Amino acid sequence: MSAFTQQETSAVAESTETINTTKALALINSQAPFACSDGKDSLDIALIFASFEQGVSLFFQGDGVYQLIDKQNGSLISVKDYLKTFAAFEFYDIEDIYICQQSLAERKLASSFHIDNVQILTVKDFAVQLVQHKHILRF
Amino acid sequence: MNKLAVVVTTPPYSNLTITAIDYVETALSLGVDVIGVFFYQDGAIQANSNVTIASDEYQAIQQWTRLHQQYQLPLHLCITAAEKRGVQCDSTTNTEQSNANEVFTISGLGELVELSTNATRLVQF
């Protein structure tokens, strides 16, 4: 599936050319929260990078957008609810949190998230933000 | 000079690990400065000495060991990921009880920060 039109691809390529890697790490979260530990493993990396004052941004894409949906309760299925830790992002100065609009739309999810200060971006803007980072890890 | 760091999240029985090893070895043989490999998630299983893979299958752990010995390639093991997967790497454990392959350096996520700071490029498998 190509989510990009040719125009969008060249727009992203353009911003790559004038690349200004302002932040150290982009973490792409692509898995739903409770079936596997990817979300928690990604969160651990985010908090460590933030502790070392390395700029880290969080990107939620595909089933990863489920990590932000509010009123979830992991304890009902005896899973440690790591989503509660998202409330600490402000304390860690993790301020750049991006959500893929298309991923929300595909899943018919409303924009009711359990943390504030998130930005919903089109696929193109999502990609433009992504290339501002020196490194990308995906979970 | 360009510096490469690699993150491995796949277990020794995964075909994706073979790709990672081929990638790292090709980089090394071309003279790329590979500053380290960080083993995270199921990648930590690579350090478990008790893992036995059928002899007619790809021996990923032997290959990591060889790359470490041949190129002094640093292999960093995330201790939290390793311990939850049965790799005993507590420094208080005596060496007879430890099942952590000694070619791996016991590290934490702080080492990943270090690698990403020093690397021109970070590649995840």
Interface residues (C-beta under 8 A of the other chain):
Chain A: A24 L25 S37 D38 D41 D44 I45 I48 F49 F52 Q54 K134 H135 I136 L137 R138
Chain B: V7 Y40 Q41 T80 A81 G108 L109 G110 L112 V113 S116 T117 A119 R121 L122 Q124
